[in-house]
Amino acid sequence: MDAYDLFLRDPEVQRRVRPDLVLRVGRSPTSAALQGALERWTDVRQIVIDPGGLWKDHGAVAGDVVVTDVAAFLDALTDRVPNTLAPAPWRGAWERLDEAARAQLEACPREGAFEGDLVADVVTVAPAGARLFVSNSMPVRDLDAFVPARPKPLEVHGNRGASGIDGIVSTAAGLSAGHGGAGEPPGAEVQPGAPRTAGQGLTLAIVGDLAFFHDANGLQAAARYGLNVVFVVLHNDGGGIFHMLPVREQEPAFTEYFATPHGLNFRHLAALHGLAYRLVPEARGFRHALREVVDVGGPAIVEIRTDRDENQRMRLAAADAVRSAALDVLDQGVFE
C-alpha cells in the first residue's frame, strides 16, 4: 500500500474502508491522513504493540497496549489466527483501491520540478542498504504521499525538533557518522572527499531550504570528518508547508512572516565549508545528476530549485484525482 496517504484524506473514503480491528506496531503514523482515519474510527478496537511499554498514541485512540517483542508477538499471532480472518476479497479490495490511486497519480500532469517526484527520485537512486534521512515540513509529507513502495532495503529516519526544523543537518551528519560514513575516526580532521574504505555507508538527506539554512553550522561536522552524506536541498525559497494554511490568502503578511523568502545561494555555503556542490537546473536531469554525486560520495550538496505555488497546486490536483479514483473503486462495492 503506497497511495493511502492521498485517498485516506477524504472522510467518505475513511468511512467506507473502516476495518473491524486496528493492530498498530510502533509509534503514531507520520501521515496526517492515516492518523485522521484512526481518530475517525472511534468504534473500532485499536491495539498498540510496543516492546518499550510506552503508550505511543498522541491521538488517544488505542484502547490497549501490549508490551512484548514485536516479532515474537506477530509470530504467535500468525499461528493462532485462522486464515479466514482476512479473506482474499478484503485484500483484493485494498489492492484495487491502491492500484487505481497509483495509476491516477502517475497520470497527473507535472509542470516543472515537482517535489513529490524529486523525493521519489532520491529513493530510486539510493543504493540498497543506504540510510535515508527525511526532513520535516514537506519532504516527509511528500514521502508518504508520492513515493511508491519498492522492495529495496532502506532505513528511513527523521527527527522533529522543538520548532520542527531544528537540528536537521546535524542529525543527518550524526546519522552518517553512526552508519560508518566517516572518512576518519572522530577527532582526526580530514580533507573533504577523502577516500573511505569499501562498505562505508551512505546517508542521503532530503531537506528543504529553510531547514537547511536553519542548521547550516551542522555542515562543519560533515566537512571535518569527511562524512559520506549527500544533502539534497529542495529549494523553493521559503516555507512551502504554510501554503496549506488559510493564512496563505493574507498578503503581504503571509510572504513576509510565513513563507519568509530569503534568496540565498547555497553554492556559497558549500564553498564556506569546502563541500562538493551541484546545482541541477531542471527536473529531467535530476536523477542522473544525483546518481553521479552518489557514485563519488559525500560530503556533498545537491540543490534543485522549485516553485512553492506551483508545487502546492500540483499536490492539490493529485489529491483530488486520487480521491475521485478511490471513490470510483468504492462505488463498485469492493468493500461490501
VEXDREN-2710 file (C-alpha; in Angstrom, 1 decimal):
% VEXDREN-2710
k/r/px/py/pz
1/MET/0.0/0.0/0.0
2/ASP/1.7/3.2/-1.1
3/ALA/-1.1/5.7/-2.1
4/TYR/-3.0/5.5/1.2
5/ASP/-1.9/9.0/2.3
6/LEU/-3.8/10.6/-0.6
7/PHE/-7.0/8.6/-0.6
8/LEU/-7.4/8.5/3.2
9/ARG/-7.6/12.3/3.2
10/ASP/-11.3/12.0/2.2
11/PRO/-13.7/11.4/5.1
12/GLU/-16.0/9.4/2.8
13/VAL/-13.2/7.1/1.9
14/GLN/-12.3/6.7/5.6
15/ARG/-15.9/5.8/6.4
16/ARG/-16.2/3.2/3.6
17/VAL/-12.9/1.4/4.3
18/ARG/-13.4/1.2/8.1
19/PRO/-11.8/-2.0/9.5
20/ASP/-13.0/-4.2/12.3
21/LEU/-9.7/-4.1/14.2
22/VAL/-6.5/-2.0/14.1
23/LEU/-3.3/-3.6/15.2
24/ARG/-0.5/-1.0/15.2
25/VAL/3.2/-1.6/15.7
26/GLY/5.3/1.3/16.9
27/ARG/4.6/4.9/17.1
28/SER/1.7/7.0/15.7
29/PRO/1.9/7.4/11.9
30/THR/3.6/10.3/10.3
31/SER/0.8/10.5/7.8
32/ALA/-1.8/13.0/8.9
33/ALA/-4.4/11.3/6.7
34/LEU/-3.8/7.9/8.3
35/GLN/-3.8/9.4/11.8
36/GLY/-7.1/11.2/10.9
37/ALA/-8.6/7.9/9.9
38/LEU/-7.6/6.3/13.1
39/GLU/-9.1/9.1/15.0
40/ARG/-12.3/8.8/13.0
41/TRP/-12.7/5.1/13.6
42/THR/-13.7/5.7/17.3
43/ASP/-15.9/2.5/17.3
44/VAL/-13.0/0.3/16.2
45/ARG/-10.8/-1.5/18.7
46/GLN/-7.2/-0.4/18.3
47/ILE/-4.3/-2.1/19.9
48/VAL/-0.7/-0.9/20.0
49/ILE/2.3/-3.3/20.2
50/ASP/5.3/-1.7/21.8
51/PRO/8.2/-3.6/23.4
52/GLY/9.1/-0.5/25.4
53/GLY/5.8/-0.2/27.1
54/LEU/5.2/3.4/26.1
55/TRP/1.7/4.4/25.1
56/LYS/2.8/5.9/21.8
57/ASP/-0.6/7.2/20.8
58/HIS/-0.9/11.0/20.7
59/GLY/-4.4/10.8/19.2
60/ALA/-5.6/8.8/22.3
61/VAL/-7.4/6.3/20.1
62/ALA/-5.9/3.0/21.2
63/GLY/-7.7/1.1/23.9
64/ASP/-4.9/-1.4/24.6
65/VAL/-1.1/-1.6/24.6
66/VAL/0.7/-4.9/24.5
67/VAL/4.2/-4.8/25.9
68/THR/6.1/-7.5/24.2
69/ASP/8.7/-8.2/21.5
70/VAL/7.1/-7.3/18.2
71/ALA/8.5/-10.2/16.1
72/ALA/7.6/-12.8/18.7
73/PHE/4.1/-11.4/19.1
74/LEU/3.4/-11.5/15.3
75/ASP/4.8/-15.0/15.0
76/ALA/2.5/-16.2/17.8
77/LEU/-0.4/-14.3/16.2
78/THR/0.0/-16.0/12.8
79/ASP/-0.1/-19.4/14.5
80/ARG/-3.4/-18.7/16.2
81/VAL/-5.3/-16.5/13.8
82/PRO/-7.4/-18.6/11.3
83/ASN/-6.7/-18.0/7.6
84/THR/-10.3/-17.0/7.1
85/LEU/-9.9/-13.9/9.2
86/ALA/-8.7/-11.8/6.3
87/PRO/-10.3/-13.2/3.2
88/ALA/-9.0/-12.7/-0.2
89/PRO/-11.8/-10.2/-1.2
90/TRP/-10.7/-7.9/1.6
91/ARG/-7.1/-7.9/0.5
92/GLY/-8.1/-7.6/-3.1
93/ALA/-10.3/-4.6/-2.4
94/TRP/-7.3/-2.7/-0.8
95/GLU/-5.1/-3.7/-3.7
96/ARG/-7.6/-2.4/-6.3
97/LEU/-8.0/0.8/-4.3
98/ASP/-4.3/1.3/-4.2
99/GLU/-3.7/0.4/-7.8
100/ALA/-6.4/2.8/-9.0
101/ALA/-5.0/5.6/-6.9
102/ARG/-1.4/5.0/-8.0
103/ALA/-2.4/4.9/-11.7
104/GLN/-4.3/8.2/-11.4
105/LEU/-1.4/9.7/-9.5
106/GLU/1.1/8.8/-12.2
107/ALA/-1.2/10.2/-14.9
108/CYS/-1.4/13.6/-13.3
109/PRO/0.4/16.2/-15.4
110/ARG/3.5/17.8/-14.0
111/GLU/4.8/21.2/-14.7
112/GLY/8.4/22.0/-13.8
113/ALA/10.1/20.4/-10.8
114/PHE/7.5/18.7/-8.6
115/GLU/8.9/18.0/-5.2
116/GLY/6.9/14.7/-4.8
117/ASP/8.7/13.3/-7.8
118/LEU/12.1/14.6/-6.7
119/VAL/11.7/12.8/-3.3
120/ALA/10.8/9.6/-5.3
121/ASP/13.8/10.1/-7.4
122/VAL/16.1/10.2/-4.3
123/VAL/14.6/6.9/-3.2
124/THR/15.2/5.4/-6.6
125/VAL/18.8/6.5/-6.7
126/ALA/19.6/5.4/-3.1
127/PRO/21.6/2.2/-3.2
128/ALA/20.3/-0.8/-1.2
129/GLY/21.5/-0.5/2.4
130/ALA/21.7/3.3/2.4
131/ARG/20.1/5.4/5.1
132/LEU/17.5/7.9/4.1
133/PHE/17.0/10.9/6.3
134/VAL/13.9/12.9/5.6
135/SER/13.4/16.4/6.9
136/ASN/10.3/17.8/8.5
137/SER/7.8/20.1/6.7
138/MET/7.1/19.0/3.1
139/PRO/9.8/16.3/2.5
140/VAL/8.3/13.8/4.9
141/ARG/4.8/14.5/3.7
142/ASP/5.8/14.0/0.1
143/LEU/7.5/10.8/1.0
144/ASP/4.2/9.5/2.5
145/ALA/2.1/10.7/-0.4
146/PHE/4.1/10.3/-3.6
147/VAL/6.8/7.7/-3.2
148/PRO/5.7/4.2/-4.5
149/ALA/6.6/1.1/-2.5
150/ARG/9.8/-0.6/-3.5
151/PRO/11.4/-3.9/-2.4
152/LYS/14.6/-2.1/-1.5
153/PRO/16.2/-2.3/2.0
154/LEU/16.5/1.3/3.1
155/GLU/16.5/2.6/6.6
156/VAL/14.3/5.7/6.8
157/HIS/15.0/8.3/9.6
158/GLY/13.5/11.6/10.7
159/ASN/13.8/14.0/13.6
160/ARG/11.4/16.6/14.7
161/GLY/12.9/19.5/16.7
162/ALA/11.0/21.8/19.0
163/SER/10.1/24.0/16.1
164/GLY/10.1/21.2/13.5
165/ILE/13.2/22.0/11.5
166/ASP/15.7/22.4/14.4
167/GLY/19.0/20.4/14.0
168/ILE/18.2/18.7/10.7
169/VAL/21.6/19.0/9.2
170/SER/23.4/18.0/12.4
171/THR/21.1/14.9/12.8
172/ALA/21.8/13.8/9.3
173/ALA/25.5/14.2/9.9
174/GLY/25.3/12.2/13.1
175/LEU/23.3/9.5/11.3
176/SER/26.1/9.3/8.7
177/ALA/28.8/9.0/11.4
178/GLY/26.9/6.3/13.1
179/HIS/26.5/4.5/9.8
180/GLY/30.2/4.2/9.2
181/GLY/30.3/7.2/6.9
182/ALA/33.3/9.0/8.4
183/GLY/36.5/9.2/6.4
184/GLU/38.4/9.2/9.6
185/PRO/37.5/8.5/13.2
186/PRO/36.2/11.4/15.3
187/GLY/39.0/13.7/16.5
188/ALA/41.0/13.4/13.2
189/GLU/40.4/16.2/10.8
190/VAL/40.3/15.2/7.1
191/GLN/40.0/16.9/3.7
192/PRO/36.5/16.9/2.2
193/GLY/36.2/14.0/-0.2
194/ALA/38.9/11.9/1.4
195/PRO/38.8/8.3/0.4
196/ARG/36.9/5.7/2.5
197/THR/37.3/2.0/2.9
198/ALA/34.9/-0.1/1.0
199/GLY/31.5/-0.7/2.5
200/GLN/31.3/2.5/4.4
201/GLY/27.6/3.6/4.3
202/LEU/25.9/6.4/2.5
203/THR/23.3/8.7/4.0
204/LEU/21.0/10.7/1.8
205/ALA/19.3/13.6/3.5
206/ILE/16.3/15.3/1.8
207/VAL/16.0/18.8/3.2
208/GLY/14.0/21.9/2.4
209/ASP/15.9/25.2/2.1
210/LEU/14.7/26.7/5.3
211/ALA/15.6/23.7/7.4
212/PHE/19.0/23.5/5.7
213/PHE/19.7/27.2/6.4
214/HIS/18.4/26.9/9.9
215/ASP/21.1/24.4/10.9
216/ALA/23.8/25.3/8.4
217/ASN/26.5/25.0/11.1
218/GLY/26.0/21.3/11.1
219/LEU/27.9/21.2/7.8
220/GLN/31.1/21.8/9.7
221/ALA/31.0/18.3/11.2
222/ALA/30.2/16.8/7.7
223/ALA/33.3/18.5/6.3
224/ARG/35.6/18.0/9.3
225/TYR/35.0/14.2/9.4
226/GLY/34.6/13.6/5.7
227/LEU/31.2/12.1/6.2
228/ASN/29.6/10.2/3.4
229/VAL/26.4/12.2/3.5
230/VAL/24.7/13.9/0.5
231/PHE/22.3/16.7/1.3
232/VAL/19.5/17.0/-1.3
233/VAL/18.2/20.5/-0.9
234/LEU/14.7/21.2/-2.4
235/HIS/15.0/24.9/-2.7
236/ASN/11.6/26.7/-3.1
237/ASP/12.9/29.9/-1.4
238/GLY/10.8/29.7/1.8
239/GLY/8.4/27.6/3.8
240/GLY/6.2/25.6/1.4
241/ILE/4.2/23.9/4.2
242/PHE/2.5/27.2/5.1
243/HIS/0.7/27.3/1.7
244/MET/-1.6/24.6/3.1
245/LEU/-3.0/27.0/5.7
246/PRO/-5.8/29.6/5.4
247/VAL/-3.2/32.3/6.1
248/ARG/-2.0/31.9/2.6
249/GLU/-4.6/34.4/1.5
250/GLN/-3.4/37.1/3.8
251/GLU/-0.9/39.0/1.7
252/PRO/1.6/40.7/2.2
253/ALA/1.8/39.3/5.7
254/PHE/1.9/35.7/4.5
255/THR/5.0/36.2/2.4
256/GLU/6.8/38.3/4.9
257/TYR/6.1/36.3/8.1
258/PHE/5.3/32.7/6.9
259/ALA/6.8/32.0/3.6
260/THR/9.9/34.1/4.5
261/PRO/11.7/34.0/1.2
262/HIS/15.5/34.6/1.7
263/GLY/17.0/34.4/-1.8
264/LEU/20.1/32.6/-0.6
265/ASN/22.5/30.7/-2.9
266/PHE/23.8/27.6/-1.2
267/ARG/26.8/27.4/-3.5
268/HIS/28.4/29.9/-1.2
269/LEU/27.6/27.8/1.8
270/ALA/29.2/24.8/0.2
271/ALA/32.3/26.8/-0.6
272/LEU/32.5/28.1/3.0
273/HIS/32.8/24.5/4.3
274/GLY/34.7/23.1/1.3
275/LEU/31.9/20.7/0.3
276/ALA/31.2/19.4/-3.2
277/TYR/28.2/21.2/-4.7
278/ARG/25.9/20.5/-7.7
279/LEU/23.1/22.7/-8.8
280/VAL/20.6/20.8/-11.0
281/PRO/18.9/23.2/-13.4
282/GLU/15.8/21.2/-14.2
283/ALA/13.9/18.1/-13.0
284/ARG/14.5/15.9/-16.0
285/GLY/18.3/15.8/-15.3
286/PHE/17.9/15.5/-11.5
287/ARG/18.1/11.7/-11.2
288/HIS/21.2/11.4/-13.4
289/ALA/22.9/14.3/-11.6
290/LEU/22.2/12.8/-8.2
291/ARG/23.4/9.4/-9.2
292/GLU/26.7/10.9/-10.3
293/VAL/27.2/12.6/-6.9
294/VAL/26.2/9.5/-5.0
295/ASP/28.8/7.5/-7.0
296/VAL/31.5/9.9/-5.9
297/GLY/30.3/10.1/-2.3
298/GLY/29.9/12.9/0.2
299/PRO/30.0/15.2/1.9
300/ALA/28.2/17.0/-0.9
301/ILE/25.2/19.2/-1.5
302/VAL/22.8/18.7/-4.5
303/GLU/20.4/21.6/-5.0
304/ILE/17.4/22.0/-7.2
305/ARG/15.1/25.0/-7.4
306/THR/11.3/24.5/-7.2
307/ASP/8.3/26.8/-7.2
308/ARG/6.2/26.9/-3.9
309/ASP/2.9/27.9/-5.5
310/GLU/3.2/25.5/-8.4
311/ASN/4.0/22.6/-6.1
312/GLN/1.1/23.3/-3.9
313/ARG/-1.2/23.4/-6.9
314/MET/0.2/20.1/-8.2
315/ARG/-0.2/18.5/-4.7
316/LEU/-3.9/19.6/-4.6
317/ALA/-4.6/18.4/-8.1
318/ALA/-3.0/15.0/-7.4
319/ALA/-5.0/14.6/-4.2
320/ASP/-8.3/15.5/-6.0
321/ALA/-7.5/13.0/-8.8
322/VAL/-6.7/10.2/-6.4
323/ARG/-9.8/10.9/-4.3
324/SER/-12.0/10.6/-7.4
325/ALA/-10.3/7.4/-8.4
326/ALA/-10.7/5.9/-4.9
327/LEU/-14.4/6.8/-4.8
328/ASP/-15.0/5.2/-8.2
329/VAL/-13.5/2.0/-7.0
330/LEU/-15.5/2.1/-3.8
331/ASP/-18.7/2.7/-5.8
332/GLN/-18.2/-0.7/-7.4
333/GLY/-18.9/-2.2/-4.0
334/VAL/-15.4/-3.8/-3.4
335/PHE/-15.6/-3.3/0.3
336/GLU/-19.2/-4.6/0.7
END
